């Protein structure tokens, strides 16, 4: 019975935040939809400014759970930018939590509302979220030969023309690194060898298309590129071998005590513009990531494992930045559900919002 109770409490750790995050989605979409209609006749910069603020509110609630609720320790290494900038954020990809890592850094620059993602095309079908991410500035891309370069360029140019602040998140590997998926890793390493590039161990071979299009389209608008390397402490097995990084559910169950984040801020003038040269440059950046992760996971010196080289900063996020958003959105949702009319509107938003969103992204995104 005691074991059952422990297991039950463990699962509730994840269920509570998941219920709140998903449960407030219709409320958020209703507020955003009302603003979208009201701002239809206004210049796009007015819509974007308020949308960025609304997005900041929702993502602050997300961080309330992923940082304050879990109690995870955030350790930052390298360059620690404090001011808002227009940037491209390039990171290794190993977990669904990686999307939250971008928020973790952006909120420390007061740029949380400016985060926009380059997403794989299949995510546009997510109920409510899929359509909204595109409206907020996200760009859905297909892989390999199906990649639509012109579509991505047009969307980026539209944001530049509108003066939209850009914190554009790209995961150049294109898929998550999972040490248990040996076929994916072998195929990635074979591709690198075929291209005459060094074979990587703890990251996959990066693909250049989305990164090149983003940089080429925004090179006169950007301030810098952030090269971000992330490691989740505790993601090793009993034999000391790297295992799959925690999922969002596992993370919310407090299974990750520390996140180590290494940031290199690279001035745009130091990045080659031509695609072939940039491909080599991007691979060199991933070689640096690989060396950092080899040191983190495989160093023969136990004192050097579970940390990146150099000094770290233990960065704690204040409840003042997250708790108000949690209270506002949960309060609005609770108020909506207290009346019969509110409950009907809530359910219709889930149903019709999803259907209309899927229809919209099938045409536009």
C-alpha positions in Angstrom: 0.0 0.0 0.0 2.8 2.4 0.9 4.6 1.7 -2.5 1.3 2.3 -4.3 0.9 5.6 -2.5 4.4 6.6 -3.4 3.9 5.8 -7.1 0.5 7.6 -7.0 2.1 10.7 -5.6 4.9 10.5 -8.1 2.4 10.5 -11.0 0.4 13.4 -9.5 3.5 15.5 -9.6 3.2 15.4 -13.4 -0.6 15.4 -13.7 -1.2 18.6 -11.8 1.0 20.9 -14.0 -0.1 19.1 -17.2 -3.8 19.6 -16.3 -3.2 23.3 -15.6 -1.1 23.9 -18.8 -3.6 22.1 -21.1 -6.6 23.3 -19.2 -5.8 27.0 -19.6 -5.1 26.7 -23.3 -8.8 27.4 -24.4 -8.8 30.5 -22.1 -5.6 31.7 -23.6 -6.9 31.1 -27.2 -10.1 33.0 -26.4 -8.2 36.0 -25.1 -5.8 35.9 -28.0 -8.7 35.4 -30.6 -10.5 38.5 -29.2 -7.4 40.6 -29.6 -6.8 39.2 -33.1 -10.3 40.4 -34.1 -10.0 43.7 -32.4 -6.6 44.5 -34.0 -7.6 43.4 -37.5 -7.8 47.0 -38.7 -4.7 48.2 -36.8 -1.1 48.2 -38.1 0.5 44.8 -37.6 3.0 46.1 -35.1 0.1 46.8 -32.6 -1.1 43.3 -32.9 2.4 41.9 -32.6 3.2 43.9 -29.5 0.2 42.7 -27.6 0.5 39.2 -28.9 4.1 39.1 -27.6 2.9 40.3 -24.2 0.2 37.6 -24.1 2.7 34.9 -25.2 5.0 36.1 -22.4 2.1 35.6 -19.9 1.4 32.1 -21.0 5.1 31.1 -21.2 5.8 32.6 -17.8 3.1 30.2 -16.4 5.0 27.3 -18.2 8.2 28.4 -16.5 6.4 28.5 -13.1 6.0 24.8 -13.4 9.2 23.9 -15.2 11.4 26.0 -12.9 9.7 27.0 -9.7 7.5 23.9 -9.3 10.2 21.4 -10.1 13.0 23.3 -8.2 15.5 22.5 -11.0 18.8 24.2 -10.7 19.8 26.2 -13.8 23.6 26.5 -14.3 24.8 28.9 -17.0 28.2 28.9 -18.6 30.0 31.1 -21.2 28.4 34.3 -22.5 25.4 35.5 -20.5 23.6 38.2 -22.6 21.3 40.3 -20.4 19.9 42.7 -23.0 17.3 42.0 -25.7 18.6 41.3 -29.1 17.4 40.0 -32.4 19.1 36.6 -32.6 19.1 33.1 -34.0 19.3 30.5 -31.3 21.0 27.3 -32.3 21.0 24.3 -29.9 21.4 20.6 -29.7 18.2 18.7 -29.6 17.6 15.7 -27.2 14.3 16.2 -25.4 10.9 17.8 -25.6 12.1 20.0 -22.8 14.5 21.7 -25.2 11.7 24.1 -26.2 11.5 25.2 -22.6 15.2 25.8 -22.4 14.9 28.6 -25.0 12.3 30.2 -22.7 14.6 29.8 -19.7 17.2 31.9 -21.4 14.8 34.4 -23.0 13.1 35.2 -19.7 16.5 36.2 -18.3 16.8 38.8 -21.1 13.2 40.0 -20.7 12.7 38.6 -24.2 10.2 35.8 -23.5 7.5 37.2 -25.7 9.9 37.3 -28.7 10.6 33.6 -28.8 9.6 32.1 -32.1 10.4 28.6 -33.4 11.3 26.8 -36.6 9.2 23.7 -36.1 8.8 20.4 -38.0 5.7 20.4 -40.2 3.8 17.7 -38.3 3.5 19.9 -35.2 1.1 22.2 -37.0 -1.7 19.7 -36.3 -1.4 20.1 -32.5 -4.9 21.1 -31.1 -5.0 24.9 -30.6 -1.2 25.2 -30.2 -0.4 24.3 -33.8 -2.3 27.2 -35.3 -1.3 29.7 -32.6 2.4 29.0 -32.9 2.2 30.0 -36.6 0.3 33.1 -35.7 2.9 34.1 -33.2 5.7 33.8 -35.7 6.6 30.1 -35.8 7.6 28.6 -39.1 6.8 25.1 -40.0 9.3 23.3 -42.3 9.4 20.0 -44.0 12.6 18.0 -44.2 15.0 17.3 -47.0 13.7 17.7 -50.5 10.3 18.9 -49.3 11.8 21.9 -47.6 10.1 25.1 -49.0 12.8 27.8 -48.9 10.7 30.5 -50.6 7.9 30.1 -48.1 10.3 30.5 -45.1 12.0 33.5 -46.7 8.7 35.2 -47.3 7.5 34.7 -43.8 10.8 36.0 -42.3 10.8 39.0 -44.6 7.2 39.8 -43.5 8.4 39.9 -39.8 11.4 42.0 -40.7 9.3 44.5 -42.6 7.0 44.8 -39.5 9.9 45.3 -37.2 9.0 42.1 -35.2 11.6 41.3 -32.5 13.1 38.0 -33.3 14.4 35.3 -30.9 14.3 32.6 -33.5 14.9 29.0 -32.2 16.3 26.4 -34.5 17.5 22.8 -33.8 19.7 22.1 -36.8 19.9 18.3 -36.1 16.2 18.1 -37.2 15.3 15.4 -34.8 16.1 14.5 -31.2 19.3 12.7 -30.2 18.5 9.5 -28.3 21.4 7.2 -27.4 19.0 4.3 -27.5 18.2 4.9 -31.2 21.4 3.5 -32.6 20.2 3.3 -36.2 19.5 7.1 -36.2 22.9 7.8 -34.8 24.6 5.5 -37.2 22.8 7.0 -40.2 23.8 10.5 -39.0 27.4 9.5 -38.6 27.5 7.8 -42.0 26.1 11.0 -43.6 28.9 13.0 -42.0 31.6 10.6 -43.2 30.1 10.6 -46.7 30.2 14.4 -46.7 33.8 14.4 -45.5 32.9 15.9 -42.1 34.1 14.8 -38.7 31.9 12.1 -37.1 30.1 13.3 -33.9 29.3 11.2 -30.8 26.9 13.1 -28.6 25.0 15.1 -31.2 23.7 14.4 -34.7 25.1 15.8 -37.9 23.4 19.3 -38.3 21.5 20.1 -41.4 22.1 23.5 -43.0 19.0 24.6 -44.9 16.8 26.3 -42.2 19.8 27.9 -40.5 21.1 29.3 -43.8 17.8 30.6 -45.0 17.1 32.2 -41.6 20.6 33.9 -41.4 20.6 34.9 -45.1 17.1 36.4 -44.8 17.8 38.3 -41.5 21.5 39.1 -41.7 20.9 42.8 -41.8 18.3 42.6 -39.0 20.2 40.3 -36.6 22.5 41.3 -33.7 24.0 37.8 -33.1 23.7 34.1 -33.1 23.5 32.2 -29.8 25.2 28.8 -30.0 23.6 26.9 -27.0 24.7 23.5 -25.7 22.4 21.8 -23.1 23.0 18.8 -20.8 20.6 17.3 -18.3 22.3 16.1 -15.2 21.2 12.6 -14.2 20.7 11.3 -17.8 23.2 8.4 -17.3 22.5 4.8 -16.4 24.0 2.7 -13.6 27.0 2.0 -15.8 27.7 5.7 -16.4 26.5 5.5 -20.0 24.3 8.3 -21.4 20.6 7.4 -21.6 17.6 9.2 -23.1 17.1 12.7 -21.8 14.0 13.3 -19.7 10.7 14.0 -21.4 8.4 16.8 -20.4 6.4 14.5 -18.2 9.5 13.0 -16.5 10.9 16.5 -16.0 7.7 17.7 -14.3 8.0 14.6 -12.0 11.2 16.3 -10.8 13.6 13.6 -12.3 16.2 16.2 -13.4 18.0 18.0 -10.6 20.1 20.3 -12.8 20.3 21.7 -16.3 23.7 22.8 -17.6 23.5 25.4 -20.4 26.6 26.7 -22.2 26.1 29.8 -24.4 28.4 31.2 -27.0 27.3 34.6 -28.4 28.6 34.9 -32.0 28.6 38.3 -33.7 27.0 38.0 -37.1 30.1 39.4 -38.8 31.9 36.2 -37.8 29.5 33.9 -39.6 30.1 33.0 -43.3 27.2 33.9 -45.6 27.7 31.5 -48.5 25.9 28.2 -47.9 28.8 25.8 -48.4 31.0 27.8 -46.0 28.2 28.1 -43.5 27.6 24.3 -43.7 31.2 23.8 -42.6 31.0 26.5 -40.0 27.8 25.0 -38.5 29.4 21.6 -38.3 32.4 23.1 -36.6 30.0 24.6 -34.0 28.6 21.1 -33.4 32.1 19.7 -33.1 32.5 22.2 -30.2 29.2 21.0 -28.7 30.3 17.4 -29.1 33.6 18.1 -27.2 31.6 19.9 -24.4 29.3 16.9 -24.1 32.1 14.4 -24.2 33.7 16.2 -21.3 30.3 16.3 -19.5 29.5 12.6 -19.9 32.7 10.8 -20.6 35.6 12.6 -18.9 38.0 10.1 -17.3 38.3 12.5 -14.4 35.1 12.2 -12.2 35.7 15.8 -11.0 35.2 17.1 -14.6 32.0 15.1 -15.3 28.5 16.6 -14.9 29.7 20.1 -15.7 31.0 22.2 -18.6 34.4 23.8 -18.5 34.7 27.2 -16.9 32.8 29.0 -14.2 29.1 28.5 -13.9 26.4 30.9 -12.6 23.5 29.4 -10.6 20.6 31.3 -12.0 17.4 31.2 -10.0 14.1 32.6 -11.5 12.1 34.7 -9.1 8.5 33.8 -8.4 7.6 37.4 -9.2 8.2 36.6 -12.9 6.0 33.5 -13.0 3.4 33.3 -10.2 1.3 36.2 -11.4 0.8 34.6 -14.8 -0.2 31.3 -13.2 -2.7 33.0 -11.0 -4.2 35.1 -13.8 -4.6 32.3 -16.3 -5.8 29.7 -13.8 -8.2 32.3 -12.3 -9.7 33.2 -15.6 -10.1 29.5 -16.5 -11.8 28.8 -13.1 -14.1 31.7 -13.6 -15.0 30.5 -17.1 -15.8 27.0 -15.8 -18.0 28.2 -13.0 -21.0 29.1 -15.3 -22.9 26.8 -17.7 -22.4 29.3 -20.5 -18.7 29.5 -19.7 -18.3 25.7 -19.8 -20.1 25.5 -23.2 -17.8 28.2 -24.5 -14.8 26.4 -23.1 -15.7 23.1 -24.8 -16.6 24.8 -28.1 -13.2 26.5 -28.1 -11.4 23.1 -27.7 -13.5 21.6 -30.5 -14.0 24.4 -33.0 -10.8 26.1 -32.2 -8.9 22.9 -33.1 -11.0 22.3 -36.3 -10.6 25.9 -37.5 -6.9 25.9 -36.6 -6.2 22.7 -38.5 -8.1 24.1 -41.5 -6.1 27.3 -41.3 -2.7 25.7 -41.1 -3.6 23.2 -43.9 -4.1 26.3 -46.2 -1.6 28.8 -44.8 1.2 27.3 -42.7 
